[in-house]
Structure formats: structure tokens, C-alpha cells
Amino acid sequence: MPERILVVDDEEAIREIVCAILAAAGYSWKQASSGFEALALLNSGEQFELMLSDLMMADLDGIGLLERTKERFPDMPVVMVTAVHDISVALAAIRNGAYDYLLKPFEREQLLNAVGRALENRRLKVENRNYQADLEALVRARTGELRTAIADLERSYDNTLQALGDALDLKDSETGYHTRRVTAFTIAIARAMGVPREQVLVIARGAFLHDIGKMAIPENILHKPGKLNEEEMAVMREHCYHGYQMLKKIPFLADACEIVYSHQEHFDGKGYPRGLKGAEIPLGARIFAVADTLDAIISDRPYRRARPLAAARKEIQEWSGRQFDPEVVEVFQGMPDEIFEDLRGEINAQNYPFSYTATAKSS
């Protein structure tokens, strides 16, 4: 289909000459004898690939026509036609958005060259915009595919990690569902503190895998019935570092492994293995410390019976500022007993289908 050109000039003879040249070159054209007539044609919905407009016209001149069309029809280039004495005005028109200008009188080749350049410029702009739109759509599609692939990979990792966490509970049968309970408690406290959802999931992973390093501890130490001596205790304390070394090789666990590394640190700097203090300890590890102690106190152990939740609250409060972060303790103390009692009851129930990812992601 031939490209359509709107020819605007208040001199009929010039319009006829220009249109004849355009027709001979294979272009489709339409005439307008004034700026207002040209606007009426454009506003009627007719499509033009180019406008050739005289600069000096009565009522609405070429500059006024350009100003009224450049924002509404950005893909339509405008070539201004002017007499030699109007050259400074023509240059000003270009600065205001005109593509080019022609000086009267002009030769046939000059007209066709200007028209050809303007139409080629329009074609390239339209192609570039379409290419960008196609590229953006492709990027959106590929980004969606990538997110799905990453989610699938993380789901696969999480399933594997959950199996490892459950294996730890089976290995240390004395603590029952400790890993599940302490993870659920950690998630509950993190939410109460207003931790963002994605960070809660990271904290959940760290809490669930906190004792993963115990797999590297010799059985005779891990399951020794009596009290550990100093040498054995030193070996046992290495489980934080071993867990960190196991998990740091997995990119999506980069933040979670820091919680594993730091879960035995104390707020006052007297914990292990690095003696971190205050905010040096990752927030997830500071939250976990409270949750871990809570579970230890309210759960049965071979050497003692479970104590009430009130006793756990009292002991945690007494160690606030020393073992525990006071801010975490304050939030914990403000949470109803029912939250922890319900979580403990559900997890301890036989065949409870616990998933730390589902628990962390649920609202």
C-alpha cells in the first residue's frame, strides 16, 4: 500500500505541483489549503505517514500546525517548506520537532529526497519501537519462565532440606520434633516483629537447619549419656561451623547459613563460635535463640519433665540483654500463650504434615 502524504499549502499551484511529483513517484497524497483544514483531516482519523507543510500561511501557520500535531501524531514526520528569507524560522521549526525543511523553489529530486529521508526515519522509529515492545514482551516471558524455574529449584532444595531436618530429629530421638517446633516458634516470633515475608522464609530455613552440623559430630559424643568433658564440649561446639560449611556452597542458602553459623551466639558476646555481640548476630539467629530456649524448657527431656510456658517466659526475661536480644524478648513476651501451645500441640500430633516453607509463606 503506497505511503500517504498530507500536503499543506495555501497556494493551490504549489500544492498541485507537489502532488503531481508525489503521484509520479508512487505516493498517495491529499491536499489541505490551510493549517485548520489539515488539522480537520488529521482529526478525522485519516492516517498519514508524512506531512509537507508550508511555513507561512494565514490564520494557522506551519509552526502552529506543528505544535498541534507533534504530540498527538508522534510517528508522523513533518517537513517544512519555506522561502529563503524564512530560513531562521524553519530552523526554529526543526528545533520544535519538524524533521526537515525545503527551500522554495525546490527541484523534483530535492523534494523526493526529503520525502524519502523522512519516511525512512519514520519507518526506523516504528520498527525500533516495535522491536522494543517485542523485546520487552520476550523479557517478561523469559523472566516469568526463569522465576518459575527458580521456584521449582528452590522447592526441590526445600524438600531435600526438610528431609535432612527430619533426619536430624530421628537421629536425636530424645528431642522428638524439636526441629519442627523451634522452626514454627521462630516463624511466629519473626512475624510478630513485622519481618518481611521473604526474610521470614530465609529465617525459617536457617532455623530448620540449625543443627545440620551435628551430622559431623561423632556418635559417641553426640549421644553420650553423661555430661561432656571440656574436650568433648569443644568438639560439640564445632557443629555450628560444620553446618555453615555444609550450606554455604548452596547459593540460595547464603543468608540462611549465617543463621546456622550464629545460632549459639549470645547478645552480650559470650556465646560461640565467634563471640558475636548485639546486632553483629543475624536477626534470624537472635529470634531463633528465644524460640530454641522456649522449646527446650516446655518440652520433656530424659533428665527432667517439661516446665510450664510461664516458667519459660520468666527465664527468657531474666536472660534478656545477656543471652537474648531485648527487642526480640519484648515481642515474644507480648505474644499470647495460645500461639505457642497450639503450634506445639499440632506438631506433636502424630503424622502432622509440617512444612517449614508452607508455614513461613502462609499469611
C-alpha positions in Angstrom: 0.0 0.0 0.0 1.5 3.4 -1.0 2.5 5.7 1.8 0.1 8.6 2.3 1.4 12.2 2.4 -0.6 15.3 3.5 0.4 18.4 1.5 -0.5 21.7 3.2 -0.1 25.0 1.4 -2.3 28.0 0.9 -1.1 28.3 -2.7 -3.1 25.9 -5.0 -0.5 26.0 -7.8 2.3 24.8 -5.4 0.0 22.1 -4.0 -0.7 20.8 -7.5 2.9 20.7 -8.4 4.0 18.9 -5.3 1.1 16.3 -5.5 2.0 15.6 -9.2 5.6 14.9 -8.3 4.5 12.6 -5.4 2.0 10.8 -7.5 4.6 10.1 -10.2 6.9 8.7 -7.6 4.2 6.2 -6.4 3.0 8.0 -3.2 -0.6 8.6 -2.2 -1.5 12.1 -1.2 -4.1 14.5 0.0 -4.3 18.3 -0.1 -5.1 20.9 2.6 -5.3 24.6 1.8 -4.7 25.8 5.4 -3.5 24.7 8.7 -7.0 24.3 10.1 -8.1 22.2 7.1 -5.0 20.0 7.7 -6.0 19.6 11.4 -9.5 18.6 10.4 -8.2 15.9 8.1 -5.8 14.6 10.8 -8.5 14.6 13.5 -11.0 12.8 11.2 -8.9 9.6 11.7 -7.2 9.5 8.3 -3.7 8.1 8.6 -0.7 9.9 7.0 2.9 8.8 7.1 4.2 12.3 6.4 3.1 15.9 6.3 4.6 18.5 4.0 3.6 21.9 5.3 4.2 25.5 4.1 5.7 27.6 6.8 3.9 30.9 6.1 0.1 30.6 5.9 -2.7 32.8 7.0 -4.7 32.0 10.2 -2.7 28.9 11.4 0.9 28.9 10.1 3.3 25.9 9.8 4.7 26.4 13.3 1.2 26.5 14.9 0.2 23.4 12.9 3.4 21.6 14.0 2.7 22.4 17.7 -0.8 21.0 17.5 0.2 17.8 15.8 3.6 16.7 17.2 2.3 15.2 20.5 -0.9 13.6 19.0 0.8 12.2 15.9 4.4 11.4 17.1 5.1 8.9 14.3 4.3 11.4 11.5 7.3 13.4 10.5 6.8 16.9 9.3 8.8 18.6 6.6 8.5 22.4 6.5 8.5 24.2 3.1 9.7 27.8 3.2 11.2 30.7 1.2 14.8 31.6 1.6 14.1 34.6 3.8 12.3 32.3 6.3 15.3 30.1 6.9 15.8 31.1 10.6 12.1 30.3 11.2 12.5 27.0 9.5 15.4 26.1 11.8 13.3 27.0 14.8 10.6 24.7 13.5 13.2 21.8 13.4 14.1 22.6 17.0 10.4 22.3 17.8 10.0 18.9 16.3 10.0 19.2 12.5 12.1 16.5 10.7 13.5 18.7 7.9 12.8 21.7 5.7 12.8 22.5 2.0 13.6 25.9 0.5 11.4 27.4 -2.2 11.9 27.0 -5.1 13.0 23.3 -5.0 13.8 20.7 -7.6 11.9 17.5 -8.0 14.8 15.4 -6.7 15.2 17.7 -3.7 11.5 17.1 -2.8 11.7 13.3 -3.3 15.0 13.1 -1.3 13.5 15.0 1.6 10.3 12.8 1.5 12.4 9.6 1.2 14.6 10.5 4.2 11.6 11.5 6.3 9.7 8.3 5.6 12.8 6.1 6.2 13.3 7.8 9.5 9.7 7.1 10.4 10.0 3.5 9.4 13.1 3.0 11.5 11.5 4.6 14.5 8.4 2.5 14.2 10.4 -0.7 13.7 12.6 0.2 16.7 9.6 0.8 18.9 8.0 -2.5 17.8 11.3 -4.2 18.4 11.5 -2.8 21.9 7.9 -3.8 22.6 8.6 -7.4 21.3 11.8 -7.4 23.3 10.1 -6.3 26.5 7.4 -9.0 26.0 10.1 -11.6 25.4 12.0 -10.4 28.5 8.7 -10.6 30.6 8.1 -14.1 29.3 11.6 -15.3 29.9 11.6 -13.6 33.3 8.4 -15.5 34.2 10.0 -18.7 33.0 13.1 -18.0 35.0 11.1 -17.3 38.1 9.2 -20.5 37.7 12.4 -22.4 37.2 14.0 -20.8 40.3 10.8 -21.5 42.3 10.9 -25.2 41.2 14.6 -25.4 42.1 14.1 -23.8 45.5 11.1 -26.2 46.1 13.4 -29.1 45.2 16.0 -27.8 47.6 13.5 -27.2 50.3 12.1 -30.7 50.0 15.6 -32.1 50.3 16.5 -29.8 53.2 13.2 -30.7 55.0 14.2 -34.4 54.7 17.6 -33.6 56.2 16.0 -31.7 59.1 13.6 -34.5 59.8 16.5 -37.0 59.7 18.2 -34.9 62.4 15.1 -35.3 64.6 15.1 -39.0 64.1 18.8 -39.2 64.8 18.3 -37.4 68.1 15.1 -39.1 69.2 15.4 -37.5 72.7 14.2 -34.2 71.4 11.3 -35.6 69.3 10.0 -32.9 66.9 12.4 -30.3 68.2 13.4 -29.0 64.7 9.8 -28.6 63.6 8.7 -26.9 66.8 11.6 -24.5 67.1 11.1 -23.5 63.4 7.4 -22.8 63.9 8.2 -20.8 67.1 10.8 -18.8 65.2 8.5 -18.0 62.3 5.7 -16.9 64.7 8.1 -14.5 66.6 9.5 -13.2 63.3 6.0 -12.4 62.0 5.1 -10.7 65.3 8.2 -8.5 64.8 7.0 -7.5 61.3 9.8 -9.2 59.4 9.0 -9.2 55.7 7.7 -12.4 54.2 10.7 -13.3 52.1 13.0 -12.8 55.0 10.8 -15.0 57.2 11.4 -17.8 54.7 15.1 -17.3 54.9 14.9 -17.3 58.7 12.7 -20.5 58.6 15.4 -22.3 56.5 18.1 -21.3 59.0 16.0 -22.4 62.0 15.1 -25.7 60.4 18.7 -26.5 59.6 20.3 -25.1 62.7 21.7 -28.4 63.9 22.6 -29.8 60.5 26.3 -29.6 61.5 25.7 -32.3 64.2 25.9 -34.8 61.3 29.6 -34.3 61.5 29.8 -34.8 65.3 31.0 -38.4 66.4 28.2 -40.6 67.7 30.0 -41.2 71.0 29.9 -37.5 71.7 26.5 -36.7 70.2 24.8 -39.4 72.2 26.9 -39.6 75.3 24.6 -40.3 78.2 26.5 -38.3 80.8 28.0 -34.8 80.9 30.5 -33.9 78.2 34.0 -33.1 79.3 35.8 -29.9 78.1 37.4 -31.6 75.1 34.1 -33.2 74.0 32.3 -30.0 74.5 34.8 -28.2 72.2 34.0 -30.8 69.5 30.3 -30.4 70.0 30.5 -26.7 69.6 32.0 -27.2 66.2 28.6 -28.2 64.8 27.8 -24.5 64.1 30.8 -24.2 61.9 30.3 -27.6 60.2 26.7 -26.7 59.4 27.8 -23.4 57.9 30.4 -25.2 55.8 27.8 -27.6 54.5 25.3 -25.0 53.5 27.4 -22.1 52.2 28.0 -23.9 48.9 24.3 -23.7 48.1 23.7 -20.1 46.7 20.1 -19.7 47.9 21.1 -20.6 51.4 23.7 -17.9 51.7 21.7 -15.9 54.2 20.2 -19.0 56.0 23.7 -20.5 56.6 24.7 -17.4 58.6 21.8 -18.2 61.0 23.1 -21.8 61.3 26.6 -20.4 62.0 25.4 -17.9 64.6 22.5 -19.7 66.4 24.6 -20.3 69.6 25.8 -16.7 69.9 24.7 -14.6 72.9 23.6 -11.0 72.7 26.3 -10.0 75.2 29.0 -11.6 73.1 29.6 -14.6 75.4 28.3 -17.2 73.0 30.1 -19.3 70.4 31.7 -20.0 68.0 32.7 -16.4 67.1 31.7 -14.4 70.1 29.4 -12.1 68.1 27.6 -9.4 70.0 24.3 -7.4 69.6 23.5 -6.5 66.0 26.5 -8.5 64.8 24.4 -11.5 65.2 21.9 -12.0 62.3 18.3 -11.1 63.3 17.2 -14.6 62.4 19.7 -16.1 64.9 18.6 -13.7 67.6 15.0 -14.7 67.1 15.9 -18.4 67.0 17.7 -18.2 70.3 14.5 -17.3 72.1 12.5 -19.9 70.2 15.1 -22.6 70.9 15.2 -21.9 74.6 11.4 -21.8 74.7 11.1 -25.2 73.2 13.9 -26.7 75.4 12.0 -25.5 78.6 8.5 -26.6 77.7 9.5 -30.0 76.2 10.2 -33.2 78.0 13.9 -34.3 78.3 15.3 -37.6 79.7 16.7 -35.7 82.7 13.6 -33.6 83.5 10.0 -33.1 82.7 8.7 -30.2 80.7 8.1 -27.0 82.5 5.1 -24.6 82.0 5.3 -21.8 79.4 5.2 -19.2 82.2 8.5 -20.6 83.5 10.0 -20.3 80.1 8.8 -16.7 79.8 10.3 -15.9 83.2 13.7 -17.5 82.4 13.9 -15.8 79.0 13.1 -12.5 80.6 15.9 -12.9 83.2 18.4 -13.5 80.4 17.3 -10.6 78.3 20.2 -8.4 77.3 22.6 -11.2 78.1 21.7 -14.3 76.1 18.8 -12.8 74.3 18.1 -9.6 72.3 15.8 -7.4 74.5 13.8 -6.3 71.4 13.1 -10.0 70.5 12.2 -10.8 74.1 9.8 -7.9 74.3 7.9 -9.0 71.2 7.9 -12.6 72.5 6.5 -11.6 75.9 3.7 -9.8 74.2 2.5 -12.8 72.2 -0.4 -14.9 73.6 0.4 -18.3 75.1 -2.1 -19.9 72.7 0.1 -19.3 69.7 2.9 -21.5 71.1 0.6 -24.0 72.7 -1.3 -24.6 69.5 1.8 -24.9 67.4 3.4 -27.4 69.9 0.2 -29.4 70.0 -0.2 -29.6 66.3 3.4 -30.5 65.6 3.5 -33.1 68.3 0.3 -34.8 66.9 1.1 -38.0 65.1 1.7 -37.6 61.3 1.3 -33.9 61.4 2.2 -32.7 57.8 4.7 -30.0 58.8 6.4 -28.0 56.0 8.6 -25.1 57.1 8.2 -23.4 53.6 4.4 -23.6 53.8 4.4 -22.4 57.4 6.7 -19.4 56.5 4.8 -18.4 53.4 1.3 -18.7 54.9 -0.4 -15.4 55.9 
